[in-house]
Amino acid sequence: MMGGCFFLIVDGTVNAQKYVQILQAMLDKNGGQFPQNLTFMDDNAPVHRAQIVEDFKRDHGIRSLPWPAHSPVLNPIEHVWDYLSRRVRSRGEAGSLQQLAVWPIEECQVITQDF
């Protein structure tokens, strides 16, 4: 995955079936395998915990970090989303959806490990 980030523009809402499609797209983009040390940090949203999603993760060796209920402050990825959002907004108005889709990827690639 480029720069440790994977972005996918999703048209509409994400249900369990669509989430499995997203996971499959990530798998395909990664050559059919996820890294051995990959652990998903998804929350307890019903989409993330649906049986079809749990089955897909189990079948593909995807581990999920146990997540306590009602704990958004424990999620460090929220800081990354905030940073990326501010960096993308600082670029001004996107001329197209395609341009807007590239900006977060570019910004993600320059985030240092220290961040």
C-alpha positions in Angstrom: 0.0 0.0 0.0 1.4 3.4 -0.9 2.9 5.3 1.9 1.1 3.1 4.4 -2.3 4.5 3.3 -5.1 3.1 1.3 -7.8 5.4 0.1 -10.9 4.4 -1.7 -13.7 6.8 -2.7 -17.0 5.2 -1.7 -20.2 6.4 -3.4 -23.0 6.1 -0.9 -23.1 4.5 2.5 -21.0 1.5 3.5 -22.8 -1.6 4.6 -21.3 -5.0 5.4 -21.2 -6.2 1.8 -19.6 -3.0 0.6 -17.0 -3.2 3.5 -16.1 -6.7 2.4 -15.6 -5.3 -1.2 -13.3 -2.6 0.3 -11.3 -5.2 2.1 -11.1 -7.3 -1.0 -9.9 -4.2 -3.0 -7.2 -3.7 -0.3 -6.2 -7.4 -0.6 -6.1 -7.2 -4.4 -4.0 -4.0 -4.3 -1.6 -5.8 -2.0 -0.9 -8.7 -4.2 -3.5 -11.0 -2.7 -1.9 -11.0 0.8 -1.9 -8.7 3.8 1.4 -8.3 5.7 1.8 -10.9 8.5 1.9 -8.2 11.2 -1.2 -6.3 10.0 -3.8 -5.6 12.6 -6.9 -3.6 11.8 -7.9 -0.9 14.2 -11.6 -0.8 13.3 -14.1 0.2 15.9 -17.3 -1.5 16.9 -19.4 -0.1 14.2 -22.0 -2.7 13.1 -20.4 -2.8 9.6 -17.1 -3.8 11.1 -18.6 -6.5 13.2 -21.1 -8.1 10.8 -20.8 -11.8 10.4 -19.9 -11.6 6.7 -17.0 -9.2 7.6 -15.8 -11.3 10.4 -15.8 -14.4 8.1 -13.8 -12.5 5.5 -11.3 -11.3 8.0 -10.9 -14.8 9.5 -10.6 -16.4 6.0 -7.9 -14.0 5.1 -6.0 -13.9 8.4 -6.9 -10.3 9.2 -6.7 -9.5 12.9 -8.6 -6.7 14.5 -7.6 -4.9 17.6 -10.1 -5.6 20.4 -12.0 -2.4 20.9 -14.0 -1.3 24.0 -17.4 0.0 23.4 -17.9 3.8 23.3 -14.2 4.7 23.2 -13.6 7.2 20.4 -10.9 9.0 22.5 -8.7 5.9 22.4 -8.5 5.9 18.6 -5.2 7.5 17.6 -6.1 7.3 13.9 -8.5 10.2 14.6 -5.5 12.5 15.0 -4.2 11.3 11.6 -7.6 12.0 10.0 -7.7 15.5 11.5 -4.1 16.2 10.2 -4.9 14.9 6.7 -8.2 16.9 6.7 -6.4 20.1 7.6 -3.6 19.5 5.1 -6.0 18.8 2.3 -8.2 21.8 3.1 -5.0 24.0 3.1 -4.6 23.2 -0.6 -7.7 25.1 -1.5 -10.6 24.0 -3.6 -10.1 20.8 -5.7 -10.8 21.2 -9.4 -12.2 17.7 -9.6 -13.1 14.6 -7.6 -10.0 12.9 -9.0 -7.8 15.7 -7.7 -9.4 15.5 -4.3 -8.8 11.8 -4.2 -5.1 12.2 -4.9 -4.4 14.9 -2.3 -4.9 12.7 0.9 -2.6 10.1 -0.6 0.1 12.7 -1.3 -0.3 14.1 2.2 -0.2 10.7 3.8 3.1 9.9 2.0 4.8 12.8 3.8 3.7 12.0 7.3 6.7 11.0 9.3 6.9 8.0 11.6 7.4 10.5 14.5 4.0 11.9 13.9 
